[in-house]
């Protein structure tokens, strides 16, 4: 699952924490990146891992999860 982040400050600290936890970081700009993790398949799993790192609710970055597709209606 790909998750987008925008780092507002403490960029090096954030990136080090993510890398130490196994996230693969694809830097788009100096303050933005797309992150993926081999064992993260759902938004809930991504949220749990980021929460454990103290990043989910951190003021140092913004996290954007992919939009969920609406269920098909019959």
C-alpha positions as CSV (number, residue, x, y, z in Angstrom):
1,X,0.0,0.0,0.0
2,X,1.4,3.4,-1.0
3,X,1.0,6.3,1.5
4,X,1.9,9.9,0.9
5,X,3.6,12.0,3.5
6,X,4.6,15.7,3.7
7,X,7.2,16.5,6.3
8,X,6.8,19.9,7.9
9,X,9.9,19.7,10.1
10,X,12.3,17.1,11.6
11,X,12.6,15.5,8.2
12,X,15.8,13.5,8.9
13,X,14.3,12.2,12.2
14,X,11.1,11.1,10.4
15,X,12.9,9.4,7.5
16,X,15.2,7.6,9.9
17,X,12.3,6.3,12.0
18,X,10.5,5.1,8.9
19,X,13.6,3.4,7.4
20,X,14.4,1.7,10.8
21,X,10.8,0.3,10.8
22,X,11.2,-1.1,7.2
23,X,9.4,1.5,5.2
24,X,10.7,2.1,1.7
25,X,10.8,5.8,0.9
26,X,10.4,7.3,-2.5
27,X,11.3,11.0,-2.2
28,X,9.3,13.2,-4.5
29,X,10.6,16.6,-3.2
30,X,12.6,17.7,-0.2
31,X,9.5,17.6,2.0
32,X,7.3,15.0,0.3
33,X,7.5,11.3,-0.2
34,X,5.6,8.1,-1.0
35,X,6.2,5.4,1.5
36,X,5.5,1.6,1.3
37,X,6.0,-1.3,3.6
38,X,6.3,-4.9,2.5
39,X,4.0,-6.2,5.3
40,X,1.4,-3.4,5.1
41,X,-1.5,-4.2,2.9
42,X,-4.3,-2.1,4.4
43,X,-4.9,1.4,5.6
44,X,-5.5,0.1,9.1
45,X,-2.1,-1.7,9.1
46,X,-0.4,1.5,7.9
47,X,-2.1,3.6,10.5
48,X,-1.1,1.1,13.3
49,X,2.6,1.1,12.2
50,X,2.7,4.9,11.9
51,X,1.0,5.2,15.3
52,X,3.5,2.9,16.9
53,X,6.3,5.2,15.6
54,X,4.5,8.2,17.0
55,X,4.0,9.6,13.5
56,X,0.3,9.2,12.9
57,X,-0.7,12.1,15.0
58,X,2.6,14.0,14.9
59,X,2.5,17.7,14.0
60,X,5.8,17.2,12.1
61,X,4.1,15.6,9.1
62,X,0.9,15.1,7.2
63,X,-0.2,11.7,6.1
64,X,-2.4,11.1,3.1
65,X,-3.9,7.6,2.6
66,X,-5.3,6.5,-0.8
67,X,-9.0,7.2,-1.2
68,X,-11.2,4.2,-0.7
69,X,-13.3,3.1,-3.5
70,X,-17.1,3.2,-2.9
71,X,-18.8,-0.2,-2.8
72,X,-20.7,-1.0,-5.9
73,X,-24.4,-0.6,-5.5
74,X,-26.8,-3.0,-7.0
